[in-house]
Amino acid sequence: MRIPATLRLLASALTAAVLVSAGPATAQPVGLERYREDLERRTRDGSWWWTSNEAYRDQDGAGAPEAYGMRLWTAPGGISATGCLWSIRDGQPAGVAWHFQQGWDGSQGRPFVYQAHSSGTGTGFGYVGALGDDTGTVEQDFWWTDGTTSQSRHEDSWINEDTRAGASLAWRDGAWEPNRTYTWERRRGGTVPCGPVGDDQGDGATSGEPDRDPRLSGFDPFIGMWDAPEALLERNPSLAEYFARSWSWGPHGTIVRLGESVHKEDPNRTVFEGIAYWHPSHERVEFTGYNARMYFAFEGHYVFGPDALTRIYTVHYPSDFEHPTYPEVTGPVREFRGELRLVEPDLLEQRTFMRIDGEWVPWPTREGGVVRVRRAGTRDGSG
């Protein structure tokens, strides 16, 4: 499938405003607190961003939108953000083009940025290179379904608290060449086709767009809410008000949202949260997340089997962390392996291991064995 040139241009140009980005003059090394402050600045008051496309309508051809809108919203803990970018015609949303996800990569010590086109024709991945008080940079690689790749660089600067200028550059013939520039204005209210609740509704998707990325289909049997492990509930019945884990599809099925220790009455109250996505250069499903209360960061990948999945991941703890119950996990980095298997449609068994001295040791190390988990609402036989 041949990817339209306009789509490539927009992938390079418009994401300058949707991702944490900046210019090299005043940028400083990225730190977690600075990154969280920047996210708060971009998403405060539930605002979104608008930019005119009038300067490029002739270049884009017939049907080109008059403007673009973009919104980011943060997950609990303020370390990750999800977003989308949509076209605007006659002052109204005319379809979501890109879905975004960004978060903290503990293995790199800097934020990552991921995006997927709602048509399934392209994905991009990269890292924030630097982040200053009013400027920053991010570089991304893009992979397209016709087998080609491209690279882009975004430079963004704040003009004032409600206005930002974004410039994009494309890598051609061994050098960065200027592409497009857009000025983004903060907006509040109006019609926004995505958000933290029902964010995949009313997004203008057409019948030609996929329901979900087929490379994430291994999650299908696990999608939904699952109770706390039976053995854990026997020891501590008060935990019954929490679900142990949830998997849910993100917009257009470009990501899968991950949650652990999810409160039944308030799904936004999670202890662990993260997202899984297809990493085009590694050619596997990867995931990243964090402990919303204590700033743990984790990253890893999934291996799928029939009604089964294995997640292999690394947890990055603070340098002064000491686990209150299991001191053997104390240390800045620990590796884990979780094996989950459906023994019935609504019952799964899981085993968890931690790597100690190069060997996978059952976790919790004082008990080990298989843990049984039921799908929420099925413990008493209800569906």
N, C-alpha and C positions, 0 to 999 in steps of 0.2 A: 504494500500500500504506500503510495507516494504521499508524503506529508506536505501540506501546503506551506509555502514560504512564509505566508502571513502568520501561521501558527508558530513557526520557529522564531520570528521576530517578536511576537508577543511574549513567548516564553522567556526571551532574553530581556525585553524591555520592561514589562509590567511588574515582574517580581521584584524589581528594585524597590518597590514601595510596600510589598507585602511581607518581606522577610527582614529580619534584623540585618541592616546593611549600613555601610559608612564609607567615608573618604579617608585616605591615608595620612593626611596632614596632622590631625590631632588625635588619632586613634591610639588607644592604649590596649595592652593585653586584655583579653576577655576574662572576666571573673564572674562567678555565679551570682553574686549580689548585684553587680552592674547589669548583667543580663536580665535579672528579674525586674530591676528598676526600669529598664528599657521596655520590657513587655508591658508593665503597668502604664507607662507613659503612652504607649500606642493604643491601649485598649480601654483607657479610663472612661468612666461614665457610659460604658456600652456603646461608644462611638464607632463609626466606620469612616472610610476614606473614599473620596470622589476625585476623579481626574478627567479632564477633557481630552478627547481624541481628535478634535477638529483639525489639528495640524497634520494628521496622518490619514484622514478619511480618503483622500484621493489615492494615496499610495496603497491603501488596503483594498480599494475597489468597491464594487457594488455591495450594498448591505452592511458596510462597515458601521460599527456603533458610533454614536456621538460622544460617548463617555464610557468610563469603567468605574465600577465600585469594588471595594474590597473591605473585608472585615476579618479581624482576628479576635478570638476569645480564649482566655486562659482556663486551664483546668485547675481544680483545687490544688493549692500548693504553689501556684504561680511559677512553675518551672517549665511547663509546656504550653503550647498554643496551637489551636486548630484554626483554619481560616479558609476562605474561598474568595475567588475573584469572578465577577460577572460583568456581562455587557449591559449597556443601558441604551435603549432606543425610545424616543418620544418621552423621555423622562422616567421610564419604568424599566425594571429588570427584564432582560430578554434572554436569560439563560446563563447558568454557571459554567465557566470554562475550566478553571483550575481549582483543585482542592489542595490545601497546604497543611503541613504538620511540622512543628519544630520543637525541639527539646534539648535537654542537656546530655551530652555524651560523656559519661564519666571516664571512659577509657582515654578520651582525647582531652578532657578538661576544657571543653568549649561546646557551644551550641551547634547542633546540626540543623539543616533545613531540607525538607523533602516535599516534593509536589508531584501530583499526578493529574493529567488532563482527563476530564470527565468522559471523553470519547474513547479512552484507553489507548490513544496513539502515542503518548509520550510520558516519560517520567524524568524528574531531575533530582539530584542529590548533591549536597555540598556542606561546607562548614563556614561559620562566621569567622573571618580571619582576624578582625580587630573591631573594637567598639569604644568610641570616645564619648565625650559628653554630648556632642551634637552630630557626630559623623561615624562612619563605619564601612566595612567592606564584606562582601560574601562572594565566593566563586562556586559555580555549580557545573556539573557535567549532566548533559541530557542524553537520554537514549530514546530512539524512535523505532516504531514498529517496522519501518522499511529497512532496518539494519544500520542506519547511520547514527552518528553521534555529533554533539556540538557542545561548546563550552561558552559560558557567559560569566561576566563580572558585573556586579551591581555596586554603585556608589550612591550613598544617600546622605542628605544633610538636612537638619532642621532649620527652617527659616524663622519660625516662631512655634509656639506650642500647638497651633492648629494648622500649620502648613509645613510641608516637607517637599524637597526637590529630589527626584531620583533620576540617575543617569545609568545607562547600561552600555556595556562594551561586549563585542563578540570577538572570539579568538579566530583570526584568519591569517594564514600565511606566516605563522610564527610571531604574531603581534596582536595586541588588543586594539581593536578599531571601534570608534564611537558608533553607537547604534541609535538609540532614541532617548529623549528626556521627557519626563512628565512631572508636573507639579500637582501634589496631592493635598486636598483640603479636608479637614476633619468635618464630618457631618454627624448629626444626631437625629433620631426619628426617621420617618419615611419608611419606604418599603425595602426591606433587607431580606434576600432570599435564603439566608442561612444564619444559624445562631446556635446557642448552647442547648436549646430545647427544640426538638423537631427540626434539626439543622439540615436534614435531607428532604424536607418537604417544600413544595413550591419553588423548586430551583430551576424550573424551565427545562428539565431533561427531556430529550426527544426519544422516540422509539428506537433510534439508531444507536443510542448510548447503552453501554453494558450495565446490567444490574449490579455486577460485582466483578472484581478481578479474579479470573479462574485460577490464578496461581495461589490464591488464598482459600481455595475450596476445602482444604484439609480441616479448616475450622468448622465447617458446616455442622457436624454432629455435636459440637460443643457450644454453639451459640446459645446464649441464654444466661440465666442466673442459677447458681448452684449453692446449696446450703453449706454451712461449716462442716468440716469432717466429723463423722459420727463419734470417733474416739475423743475428739476435742470437746464435743458437746456433753459427753458423759462426764468429763472431768469438770467442765465449767458451763452449766446450763444457761448462764446469763448471756453467753455468746450467741444464743439462738436468734437474737434480734439482728444479727449480721448474716449476710451471705458470705460464703468463703471466697467466691470468685465469680466474675462475669466476663463473658465475651460478647461483643456487640459489633455489628457492622457500622462503619463510618459512611459518609456520603458517597454515593456511587460505588460502594464496595471497594474503594481504593485503599482503605486501611481497616484494621480490626482493633477496636478499643479493648484494652485489658484493665480489669479492676480486681482487687483483692481486698477482703474485709470491707465489703460494701454494705452500708446500712440499709435495712429493708424500707424504712420510711423515708429516707433521704439518700438516693443513690449517689449524690455528689459527695457524701461523706465517705471517703475511701482512705485506707492506709497506704495502699500501693496503687499506682495508676500508670498506664503506659499505652503504647500503640505498637502494632505489628504491621509490616509493610513489605512489599517485594523490593529487594535491593538489586537493581539491575546489573551492577558490575560484579557483585558477589554471586548473583544468580541463585538466591535463596531467600526464604522468608526470615527477616530479622525483626527484632523488637528492641525497644528501649523504654525505660521507665524510671521511677523514682519513688521514694518513700515521702509522701506529702508532709509528714510531720518532722522527719529527722534528716532530710536531704540525702538519703541513700540514693545512689544512682546505680542502675543495672542495665546491662545490654547483652544480647545474645542472639541465638537463632533457633528455628524450629526444624524438626525432622518429622514428617508425617507418615503414618501407616494406615491400614484399614481400621477405622474407628479408634485410632490411637495417635498420640503425638508425644514427642519428646522435646523438651526445651533445655538447651545447654546455654548457661549464662554466667556472667561474671558480675559480682556485686562489689561496688566501690564504696567503702565505708569512710567516714571522717577519720583523720589520723589519730584522734583521741577517743575513738569509739571502743566501748567494751560492752558486749552483750550481757544484759542483766541475768539471763537464764542459762545461756550456753556460752560460757567464756571461751570455748574452743573456737568460736568464729571470730574472735577478736583479731584484728589485723586490717590493714587498709584495703586489701583485695582478697576476695574469696570466690571460688568457682563452684557452681552447683549444676546438678542435672536432675530434671524432673520428668518422670515417665507417667503418662496418663493413658488409661485404656478403658473404653466403654465395655462393661460386661453385660449391660442392659441399656436400652435407649435412655433411661433416666438414672442410671447408676454407673459411676466410674470408680476405678481404683487407681490410686497414685502412689508412686514411690519416689522419694527424694534422696539424693546423694550429695555429699560435699566432698570435694577433692582435698585429701590430706596426704602430704608426702607423696604426691603422684598417684594415689589410689582413690577410687570412688568409694566412700564410706557411707552406709545408710544414715539418713538424717530424719528425725532427730537422732543423734548418735546414741542417746540413752535408751531408745526404744526400737527404732527401725521398723521394718515390716511394711505391709500394705495398709494404706488409709483409704476408707470407703467414703464417697461423697455422693449425695443424691441431688438430683435436679430440684430446684426450689418448688415447693408446693406438692411434692410427690411422696413426702414421708408418711402421710396418712392415707395414701392411695389416691389422692385427688390429682387432677391433671394440671 
